[in-house]
C-alpha cells in the first residue's frame, strides 16, 4: 500500500474446472518495476512448472506445494505464452518500487475514444495520486467520454486515495455528499476505552497535541456520522463522462467498491465480470502491546443516496470471464487488449454498434466473449495474500 514490493512481482491467478480436480494456472498480473517485469514475464503466461514441478492436475493435492513454491526466495517458472512459445524465467525475490497502475491506454471503437485504466491498489497519496491524475487527464486531453476502469484484482487501500479517484471521474457539475462513514455505536458513544491508549499521530508519524499540550489519542476523534461526511471536490481535467464500465471479480473489494457505489447516483455505471467481494466496511489499526496492529471492522460507508450494505458483493451488469477460448485451449490476454473477455463485454456496453476496435495490441471485430461450462469463470486465490479493505487516515477532533 506504500508502493513498495518485496517479492518476485507476480500476481498468480488460477481457474478450476467445474467437475474435475484440475485447474488452469496463469500469470494474472505483473507489478511494474518488479523482477518479473524486468525478466519479461507477462500477464497471460500459462504456468506449467515452478522449480521443476508440474502444476495443474489436482488443485487440492497440489495446494501445499504451490504455496511452498510461491513463498520461496527464488523461483524458476516455466510458462507457455499466448503465441504458443515456451519460456523459462529464473526470478529472485527483491525489494522494488512499483506503480499502482498496470496499464493505461486509449481504445478507439469506430470513432469513439474510450479510456482504459487497470489499477492495482489504492496505495498512499505519494504513490497513487499523481499517477491517477496524469492518466485521467490524458483521457480528457484526448477527447475521451467513456471509460473502462479495471478493478478485477483491486482489493482496496486508502479511503483518501479512493476519494481522489472519485473526484477525477465525477462530472464537474456534481457537488455535495460523496459518501458518509458510519462508525460503530460503541465508538460513537465514547465507550471504546482502548482508543484512549492509541496515540493519534500526524502524517509524519509523530505524536500530536491539543492547544493545552495534552497528547491526542483516537478517543479524541469525533465519530459521529455528521463529522465523517466526504463531499465532492472535482479534480483533474475530465469534466464529463457518458459511461463508466468497471471490470470486477471476487477480488474487487472495499475501496474499489466504494468508488463504484459513490459514483452510481451521478454517472451511468455498469459492471462486467463476476460478483465483487462485498466489503463496505473500513478501519484504522489498533495497536496491541506496542507490537501488533489489529484491523477491526470500525465503520460502514454509504453513498449520497444512503445506499450501502453490499455484503454479498455487487452483482455485475454482465457476467463474463476474463478467459477466452482459443482453438485448442484458453487464452488470457494482456491488460488493455480488446480481445480480453471482460474488455470485450465492456465495449459492447459502451459502443454496441461499433464494427471494429483499434488498440495498441490488435484490430478485433467486436463479438461476445466465448463462454463455456467446463471452466469456472471466477478465479481462486492460492493463499490470499492480497489486501482487502479500506484504511481511514483522516480524522476530525472533537470540539
Secondary structure as UniProt FT lines:
FT   STRAND          4..7
FT   STRAND          10..17
FT   TURN            18..19
FT   STRAND          23..30
FT   TURN            32..33
FT   HELIX           35..39
FT   TURN            43..44
FT   STRAND          46..50
FT   TURN            51..52
FT   STRAND          53..54
FT   HELIX           59..70
FT   STRAND          74..80
FT   TURN            82..83
FT   STRAND          86..92
FT   STRAND          94..97
FT   STRAND          101..109
FT   TURN            110..111
FT   STRAND          112..119
FT   HELIX           125..141
FT   TURN            142..143
FT   STRAND          146..150
FT   TURN            152..153
FT   STRAND          156..158
FT   HELIX           159..169
FT   TURN            172..173
FT   STRAND          177..183
FT   HELIX           185..188
FT   TURN            189..190
FT   HELIX           193..197
FT   TURN            203..204
FT   TURN            211..212
FT   HELIX           218..220
FT   HELIX           225..227
FT   STRAND          229..231
FT   STRAND          243..248
FT   TURN            250..251
FT   HELIX           255..264
FT   TURN            265..266
FT   STRAND          268..273
FT   STRAND          281..283
FT   STRAND          286..288
FT   TURN            289..291
FT   STRAND          292..294
FT   STRAND          299..303
FT   TURN            304..305
FT   TURN            311..312
FT   STRAND          318..319
FT   STRAND          324..325
FT   STRAND          330..331
FT   TURN            335..336
FT   TURN            338..339
FT   HELIX           341..350
FT   TURN            352..353
FT   STRAND          356..358
FT   STRAND          363..365
FT   STRAND          389..391
//
